[in-house]
Amino acid sequence: MLTTHAPAGYIVAKLLYKLKPHQLSTRKWAILGAISGLVPDFDMFWFYLVDHGTVHHHRYFTHYPITWLAMLFFSLLTQSYKKNTFTAILLLFAVNGVVHIFLDSIVGDIWLFMPWYDKAYSMFTIPAQYHWWVWNFILHWSFIFELLIWAIAFTFLLKAKSTRK
């Protein structure tokens, strides 16, 4: 997925609203949701600035499912979301990490069993038909999922704005 990690994170924040601690405003929770949807891609800084694009960024630990599943497991063990802001935010980040990896696995290579097994998996493959790689994604049928996620996020946003009036 190219464009949907922030809106997907926003959707997750809206769906996990009941777990939001009282100390956080709804707006901050939604912003944290959108940011946490992007966190696995923070490895792009390393990808460009250190590795200079020589290693696929999905090979970094931020794209290992075990990273996010371990974080999710830890956050679920504590079960103190309403009382502990850190735990609630950790849960939000962990769920969005898992969602991010799932979205990336639709048409992108994900090393599901890293660091134990070095093999990439993808649900579908996008053929390289166009010179600029972005067109391959935008003109592929799977881009409909991206548009759908944007539409759902926009619907949530409109609903939130209409209830504030």
VODOPA-445566 format. One record per atom (N, C-alpha, C): residue in three letters; x, y, z; atom name. Coordinates in pm, whole numbers, plus 50000, padded with zeros to 5 digits. Last residue first. Layout:
<rs>
R  code     px     py     pz  site
R   ala      X      Y      Z    CA
...
</rs>
This chain:
<rs>
R  code     px     py     pz  site
R   lys  47904  51950  51608     N
R   lys  47827  52075  51589    CA
R   lys  47722  52096  51694     C
R   arg  48016  51702  51635     N
R   arg  48073  51811  51715    CA
R   arg  47989  51938  51707     C
R   thr  47903  51539  51449     N
R   thr  47860  51520  51588    CA
R   thr  47913  51629  51679     C
R   ser  48032  51616  51217     N
R   ser  47889  51643  51229    CA
R   ser  47839  51625  51372     C
R   lys  48294  51523  51260     N
R   lys  48270  51668  51249    CA
R   lys  48122  51701  51268     C
R   ala  48251  51247  51260     N
R   ala  48305  51311  51379    CA
R   ala  48278  51462  51377     C
R   lys  48165  51212  50996     N
R   lys  48074  51178  51106    CA
R   lys  48121  51246  51235     C
R   leu  48397  51283  50858     N
R   leu  48274  51361  50841    CA
R   leu  48175  51336  50954     C
R   leu  48566  51076  50950     N
R   leu  48599  51216  50976    CA
R   leu  48475  51304  50964     C
R   phe  48442  50847  50848     N
R   phe  48460  50862  50993    CA
R   phe  48484  51009  51029     C
R   thr  48472  50910  50575     N
R   thr  48339  50895  50633    CA
R   thr  48344  50911  50785     C
R   phe  48749  50900  50551     N
R   phe  48681  51027  50526    CA
R   phe  48540  51025  50585     C
R   ala  48788  50627  50598     N
R   ala  48847  50727  50689    CA
R   ala  48777  50862  50674     C
R   ile  48651  50522  50376     N
R   ile  48607  50490  50511    CA
R   ile  48660  50593  50611     C
R   ala  48808  50628  50167     N
R   ala  48665  50661  50176    CA
R   ala  48611  50633  50316     C
R   trp  49058  50508  50216     N
R   trp  49045  50654  50221    CA
R   trp  48899  50694  50238     C
R   ile  48980  50242  50170     N
R   ile  49028  50282  50303    CA
R   ile  49019  50434  50319     C
R   leu  48918  50261  49895     N
R   leu  48816  50222  49991    CA
R   leu  48856  50264  50134     C
R   leu  49164  50320  49782     N
R   leu  49054  50417  49770    CA
R   leu  48944  50388  49871     C
R   glu  49297  50081  49845     N
R   glu  49346  50209  49898    CA
R   glu  49235  50314  49894     C
R   phe  49148  49898  49698     N
R   phe  49154  49887  49844    CA
R   phe  49199  50017  49907     C
R   ile  49211  49978  49440     N
R   ile  49073  49997  49486    CA
R   ile  49068  49987  49639     C
R   phe  49457  49885  49388     N
R   phe  49449  50024  49434    CA
R   phe  49308  50058  49480     C
R   ser  49436  49638  49274     N
R   ser  49444  49643  49420    CA
R   ser  49438  49785  49475     C
R   trp  49457  49671  48998     N
R   trp  49324  49658  49058    CA
R   trp  49326  49671  49210     C
R   his  49697  49929  48917     N
R   his  49666  49788  48947    CA
R   his  49530  49781  49017     C
R   leu  49770  50189  48892     N
R   leu  49688  50133  48785    CA
R   leu  49658  49984  48803     C
R   ile  49929  50230  49119     N
R   ile  49806  50309  49102    CA
R   ile  49714  50247  48997     C
R   phe  50147  50054  49076     N
R   phe  50058  50039  49191    CA
R   phe  49924  50109  49168     C
R   asn  50262  50147  48841     N
R   asn  50231  50004  48854    CA
R   asn  50133  49980  48967     C
R   trp  50318  50410  48901     N
R   trp  50206  50380  48812    CA
R   trp  50166  50233  48819     C
R   val  50550  50384  49054     N
R   val  50426  50424  49121    CA
R   val  50305  50392  49034     C
R   trp  50766  50334  48880     N
R   trp  50711  50225  48960    CA
R   trp  50578  50259  49025     C
R   trp  50784  50437  48558     N
R   trp  50778  50491  48694    CA
R   trp  50702  50392  48780     C
R   his  50740  50249  48346     N
R   his  50874  50294  48383    CA
R   his  50880  50349  48525     C
R   tyr  50519  49972  48391     N
R   tyr  50543  50112  48363    CA
R   tyr  50680  50154  48416     C
R   gln  50501  49710  48469     N
R   gln  50463  49742  48331    CA
R   gln  50502  49885  48292     C
R   ala  50556  49470  48678     N
R   ala  50624  49595  48642    CA
R   ala  50598  49624  48495     C
R   pro  50271  49336  48846     N
R   pro  50371  49329  48740    CA
R   pro  50430  49467  48707     C
R   ile  50232  49264  49176     N
R   ile  50205  49370  49078    CA
R   ile  50312  49362  48970     C
R   thr  50094  48983  49330     N
R   thr  50212  49046  49271    CA
R   thr  50168  49150  49170     C
R   phe  49945  48914  49648     N
R   phe  49936  48934  49504    CA
R   phe  50064  49003  49456     C
R   met  50044  48851  49902     N
R   met  49918  48793  49856    CA
R   met  49906  48800  49704     C
R   ser  50376  48751  49972     N
R   ser  50286  48856  49925    CA
R   ser  50159  48789  49877     C
R   tyr  50682  48695  50146     N
R   tyr  50548  48651  50107    CA
R   tyr  50467  48773  50065     C
R   ala  51025  48597  50157     N
R   ala  50921  48700  50143    CA
R   ala  50791  48638  50095     C
R   lys  51230  48445  50393     N
R   lys  51153  48427  50270    CA
R   lys  51041  48530  50270     C
R   asp  51409  48346  50622     N
R   asp  51432  48456  50528    CA
R   asp  51363  48429  50394     C
R   tyr  51320  48294  50947     N
R   tyr  51312  48234  50814    CA
R   tyr  51312  48346  50711     C
R   trp  51364  48442  51181     N
R   trp  51394  48300  51178    CA
R   trp  51399  48239  51039     C
R   pro  51288  48705  51232     N
R   pro  51425  48680  51188    CA
R   pro  51462  48532  51174     C
R   met  51060  48644  50971     N
R   met  51189  48699  51012    CA
R   met  51185  48724  51162     C
R   phe  50824  48556  50866     N
R   phe  50885  48477  50972    CA
R   phe  51025  48523  51010     C
R   leu  50742  48737  50664     N
R   leu  50653  48702  50775    CA
R   leu  50723  48636  50893     C
R   trp  50843  48976  50497     N
R   trp  50917  48862  50551    CA
R   trp  50846  48820  50680     C
R   ile  50654  49080  50227     N
R   ile  50672  49087  50372    CA
R   ile  50742  48959  50415     C
R   asp  50611  49258  49930     N
R   asp  50680  49148  49998    CA
R   asp  50693  49178  50146     C
R   gly  50280  49373  49853     N
R   gly  50423  49395  49877    CA
R   gly  50484  49276  49950     C
R   val  50011  49351  49841     N
R   val  50084  49354  49714    CA
R   val  50233  49377  49731     C
R   ile  49950  49275  50110     N
R   ile  49855  49253  50001    CA
R   ile  49927  49251  49866     C
R   ser  50132  49349  50301     N
R   ser  50142  49212  50248    CA
R   ser  50045  49185  50133     C
R   asp  50061  49601  50384     N
R   asp  50179  49586  50299    CA
R   asp  50185  49449  50234     C
R   leu  49844  49531  50549     N
R   leu  49821  49609  50427    CA
R   leu  49940  49597  50331     C
R   phe  49985  49392  50754     N
R   phe  49883  49325  50673    CA
R   phe  49859  49399  50542     C
R   ile  50144  49599  50853     N
R   ile  50208  49482  50792    CA
R   ile  50109  49406  50705     C
R   his  49936  49768  50951     N
R   his  50033  49815  50850    CA
R   his  50096  49697  50778     C
R   val  49822  49606  51148     N
R   val  49742  49646  51031    CA
R   val  49834  49692  50918     C
R   val  50040  49597  51327     N
R   val  49989  49472  51266    CA
R   val  49908  49505  51141     C
R   gly  50054  49869  51390     N
R   gly  50169  49801  51331    CA
R   gly  50127  49673  51261     C
R   asn  49806  49909  51509     N
R   asn  49834  49973  51380    CA
R   asn  49958  49916  51313     C
R   val  49849  49759  51741     N
R   val  49742  49720  51648    CA
R   val  49768  49781  51511     C
R   ala  50062  49912  51850     N
R   ala  50079  49770  51817    CA
R   ala  49973  49723  51717     C
R   phe  49950  50166  51891     N
R   phe  50065  50150  51801    CA
R   phe  50081  50005  51758     C
R   leu  49750  50095  52078     N
R   leu  49714  50159  51951    CA
R   leu  49827  50143  51849     C
R   leu  49910  49995  52286     N
R   leu  49813  49908  52220    CA
R   leu  49775  49965  52083     C
R   leu  50048  50229  52353     N
R   leu  50122  50112  52308    CA
R   leu  50029  50016  52233     C
R   ile  49835  50383  52444     N
R   ile  49906  50425  52324    CA
R   ile  49987  50309  52266     C
R   ala  49770  50233  52671     N
R   ala  49669  50255  52567    CA
R   ala  49736  50294  52435     C
R   thr  50008  50253  52818     N
R   thr  49960  50121  52773    CA
R   thr  49858  50136  52661     C
R   phe  50018  50532  52867     N
R   phe  50125  50465  52791    CA
R   phe  50077  50331  52735     C
R   thr  49791  50573  53029     N
R   thr  49798  50632  52895    CA
R   thr  49902  50563  52810     C
R   asn  49614  50377  53229     N
R   asn  49753  50399  53191    CA
R   asn  49760  50448  53046     C
R   lys  49341  50346  53259     N
R   lys  49419  50405  53368    CA
R   lys  49558  50449  53323     C
R   lys  49250  50226  53027     N
R   lys  49184  50348  53074    CA
R   lys  49267  50420  53179     C
R   tyr  49423  49998  53007     N
R   tyr  49419  50102  52904    CA
R   tyr  49361  50232  52956     C
R   ser  49537  49768  53130     N
R   ser  49507  49890  53207    CA
R   ser  49499  50011  53114     C
R   gln  49642  49514  53050     N
R   gln  49498  49540  53061    CA
R   gln  49463  49663  53145     C
R   thr  49887  49380  53016     N
R   thr  49871  49479  53123    CA
R   thr  49725  49512  53150     C
R   leu  49866  49215  52792     N
R   leu  49893  49157  52925    CA
R   leu  49860  49254  53037     C
R   leu  49846  49384  52576     N
R   leu  49725  49313  52619    CA
R   leu  49743  49250  52757     C
R   ser  50108  49468  52549     N
R   ser  50006  49567  52584    CA
R   ser  49877  49500  52631     C
R   phe  50233  49225  52480     N
R   phe  50271  49297  52601    CA
R   phe  50162  49395  52643     C
R   phe  50105  49173  52232     N
R   phe  50096  49078  52343    CA
R   phe  50127  49147  52476     C
R   leu  50192  49395  52083     N
R   leu  50050  49373  52107    CA
R   leu  50029  49281  52228     C
R   met  50466  49345  52076     N
R   met  50417  49469  52137    CA
R   met  50269  49455  52173     C
R   ala  50459  49105  51934     N
R   ala  50515  49108  52070    CA
R   ala  50467  49232  52144     C
R   leu  50352  49198  51693     N
R   leu  50277  49099  51771    CA
R   leu  50329  49093  51915     C
R   trp  50553  49367  51605     N
R   trp  50423  49425  51640    CA
R   trp  50339  49328  51721     C
R   thr  50764  49185  51567     N
R   thr  50785  49310  51640    CA
R   thr  50652  49363  51693     C
R   ile  50663  48986  51400     N
R   ile  50692  48953  51540    CA
R   ile  50713  49079  51624     C
R   pro  50654  49103  51144     N
R   pro  50530  49086  51220    CA
R   pro  50556  49058  51369     C
R   tyr  50888  49343  51060     N
R   tyr  50872  49204  51104    CA
R   tyr  50741  49194  51182     C
R   his  50934  49604  51003     N
R   his  50837  49534  50919    CA
R   his  50829  49385  50950     C
R   thr  51128  49679  51173     N
R   thr  51001  49751  51183    CA
R   thr  50893  49690  51094     C
R   phe  51354  49537  51096     N
R   phe  51273  49483  51206    CA
R   phe  51139  49555  51220     C
R   tyr  51370  49529  50734     N
R   tyr  51407  49584  50864    CA
R   tyr  51309  49535  50970     C
R   arg  51269  49451  50496     N
R   arg  51359  49356  50562    CA
R   arg  51407  49407  50697     C
R   his  51135  49653  50379     N
R   his  51053  49554  50449    CA
R   his  51138  49447  50516     C
R   his  51328  49789  50236     N
R   his  51294  49839  50370    CA
R   his  51200  49745  50446     C
R   his  51590  49616  50085     N
R   his  51445  49640  50084    CA
R   his  51400  49680  50224     C
R   val  51893  49784  50060     N
R   val  51821  49677  50129    CA
R   val  51673  49712  50127     C
R   thr  51981  50009  49926     N
R   thr  52038  49880  49887    CA
R   thr  51966  49760  49951     C
R   gly  51916  50274  49984     N
R   gly  51825  50195  49902    CA
R   gly  51876  50058  49863     C
R   his  52110  50366  50162     N
R   his  52103  50422  50027    CA
R   his  52024  50333  49931     C
R   asp  52137  50308  50428     N
R   asp  52154  50198  50333    CA
R   asp  52151  50243  50187     C
R   val  52104  50578  50525     N
R   val  52215  50492  50566    CA
R   val  52241  50383  50461     C
R   leu  51891  50717  50404     N
R   leu  52005  50791  50457    CA
R   leu  52126  50704  50491     C
R   tyr  51698  50526  50313     N
R   tyr  51756  50627  50223    CA
R   tyr  51886  50688  50275     C
R   phe  51661  50351  50533     N
R   phe  51668  50300  50397    CA
R   phe  51738  50400  50304     C
R   trp  51624  50525  50745     N
R   trp  51745  50440  50743    CA
R   trp  51770  50390  50600     C
R   phe  51377  50627  50662     N
R   phe  51489  50718  50689    CA
R   phe  51621  50641  50682     C
R   met  51217  50405  50654     N
R   met  51256  50466  50526    CA
R   met  51369  50566  50544     C
R   asp  51130  50334  50898     N
R   asp  51256  50273  50853    CA
R   asp  51302  50329  50718     C
R   phe  50885  50433  50925     N
R   phe  50993  50522  50969    CA
R   phe  51129  50465  50931     C
R   asp  50695  50247  50868     N
R   asp  50767  50305  50755    CA
R   asp  50869  50410  50796     C
R   pro  50578  50187  51113     N
R   pro  50667  50089  51051    CA
R   pro  50746  50144  50932     C
R   val  50423  50438  51154     N
R   val  50547  50408  51226    CA
R   val  50634  50299  51161     C
R   leu  50174  50493  51046     N
R   leu  50294  50518  50964    CA
R   leu  50424  50466  51025     C
R   gly  49992  50449  51241     N
R   gly  49977  50374  51117    CA
R   gly  50099  50386  51027     C
R   ser  50062  50640  51425     N
R   ser  50102  50502  51452    CA
R   ser  50083  50412  51331     C
R   ile  49941  50865  51308     N
R   ile  50088  50856  51316    CA
R   ile  50131  50712  51336     C
R   ala  49668  50800  51342     N
R   ala  49722  50823  51208    CA
R   ala  49875  50810  51207     C
R   gly  49661  50780  51625     N
R   gly  49623  50667  51538    CA
R   gly  49682  50682  51400     C
R   leu  49727  51036  51704     N
R   leu  49817  50926  51739    CA
R   leu  49788  50802  51654     C
R   ile  49494  51159  51606     N
R   ile  49625  51195  51549    CA
R   ile  49727  51085  51579     C
R   ala  49303  51041  51776     N
R   ala  49294  51022  51630    CA
R   ala  49428  51053  51563     C
R   trp  49394  51137  52023     N
R   trp  49385  50992  51999    CA
R   trp  49382  50964  51849     C
R   lys  49358  51411  51988     N
R   lys  49494  51357  52006    CA
R   lys  49497  51207  51979     C
R   arg  49073  51415  51968     N
R   arg  49158  51463  51858    CA
R   arg  49300  51407  51868     C
R   thr  48993  51328  52217     N
R   thr  48958  51248  52099    CA
R   thr  49046  51286  51981     C
R   ser  49254  51365  52461     N
R   ser  49137  51414  52388    CA
R   ser  49112  51322  52268     C
R   leu  49350  51167  52737     N
R   leu  49372  51208  52597    CA
R   leu  49244  51258  52535     C
R   gln  49261  51085  52982     N
R   gln  49357  51196  52978    CA
R   gln  49379  51249  52836     C
R   his  49112  50858  52950     N
R   his  49040  50984  52971    CA
R   his  49132  51105  52959     C
R   pro  49229  50644  52684     N
R   pro  49232  50692  52822    CA
R   pro  49167  50830  52834     C
R   lys  49040  50443  52469     N
R   lys  49111  50570  52485    CA
R   lys  49111  50611  52631     C
R   leu  48883  50232  52421     N
R   leu  49004  50205  52499    CA
R   leu  49085  50331  52525     C
R   lys  48690  50325  52254     N
R   lys  48649  50290  52390    CA
R   lys  48768  50259  52480     C
R   tyr  48824  50346  52007     N
R   tyr  48793  50467  52085    CA
R   tyr  48758  50435  52231     C
R   leu  48901  50175  51813     N
R   leu  48949  50148  51949    CA
R   leu  48918  50263  52044     C
R   leu  48802  50293  51584     N
R   leu  48745  50165  51626    CA
R   leu  48785  50129  51770     C
R   lys  48967  50518  51568     N
R   lys  48822  50536  51586    CA
R   lys  48757  50407  51635     C
R   ala  49211  50391  51526     N
R   ala  49191  50475  51646    CA
R   ala  49043  50496  51672     C
R   val  49159  50273  51277     N
R   val  49184  50188  51394    CA
R   val  49162  50268  51523     C
R   ile  49140  50507  51123     N
R   ile  49024  50417  51135    CA
R   ile  49039  50329  51259     C
R   tyr  49404  50599  51145     N
R   tyr  49294  50682  51194    CA
R   tyr  49169  50596  51217     C
R   gly  49534  50394  51010     N
R   gly  49563  50418  51151    CA
R   gly  49455  50502  51218     C
R   ala  49433  50439  50756     N
R   ala  49401  50312  50823    CA
R   ala  49427  50325  50973     C
R   pro  49548  50690  50699     N
R   pro  49402  50678  50715    CA
R   pro  49360  50547  50782     C
R   ala  49826  50601  50707     N
R   ala  49774  50703  50800    CA
R   ala  49622  50695  50811     C
R   his  49834  50407  50497     N
R   his  49870  50372  50634    CA
R   his  49819  50474  50737     C
R   thr  49778  50453  50225     N
R   thr  49668  50429  50319    CA
R   thr  49707  50405  50465     C
R   thr  49946  50473  50006     N
R   thr  49895  50596  50066    CA
R   thr  49804  50575  50187     C
R   leu  50046  50219  49922     N
R   leu  50125  50342  49909    CA
R   leu  50077  50454  49999     C
R   met  50084  49882  50000     N
R   met  50000  50000  50000    CA
R   met  50088  50125  50000     C
</rs>
